[in-house]
Amino acid sequence: MVIEHNSKVVTVLDTKWKLLDSAKANGTDKYGLSQSDFYQMLAYGHHYFDTEVESSEMFLVYPSHSGFQQAIPHSFDFPIQGEKTLKLWVVPFVISDKDDEKGIKWPVGTKTEKHFSQVK
């Protein structure tokens, strides 16, 4: 999914249905994330983001469950074009009957989280 604002790409999201595991937060298991998903998002970032965008944020969205209820607290960063960086965040999507619980749990402080918190 590509989200635009004023004809500029704001963010790129891709949904996955695999269950991540916060208990696998070590250096080798990386929450159970797939390297191919990282390559796919890097390709999306190169394709969709304008060279004028200073801070590019992308999101891999996984189902929320007891072992994955909050966004991974750090981004996975891909340096591109000199000093620019593509930031890849991994976030849960909550399915709930309660409006205040459902949806994507954005990482605090990201420009995407700030934008969507104003949209509500």
SULWOSUL-V243506 format. One line per field, one symbol per residue. ss: DSSP state (a for helix, b for strand, c for the rest). psi: psi as a letter, one per 40 degrees, with the letter a starting at -180 (. if undefined). burial: 1 if it has 9 or more other C-alpha atoms within 8 Angstrom, else 0. A space follows every 50 residues. Layout:
ss = ???
psi = ???
burial = ???
This chain:
ss = cbbbbccbbbbbbbbccccccaaacccccaaaccaaaaaaaaaaaaaacc ccccbbbbbbbbbcbccbcccccccbbbbbcccbbbbbbbbbbbcccccc ccbbccccccaaaaaaaaac
psi = hhhihfeihdihihiieihihdefeidddfeeihddddddddddddddhi eehdhhhihhhihiadegeiiheiihhhhigbeihhhhihiihhhiehde diahgihheiddddddddd.
burial = 01010000111111000011100110001110000000001101100110 00000111111111001101110010011000011111111111000000 11011110000111000000
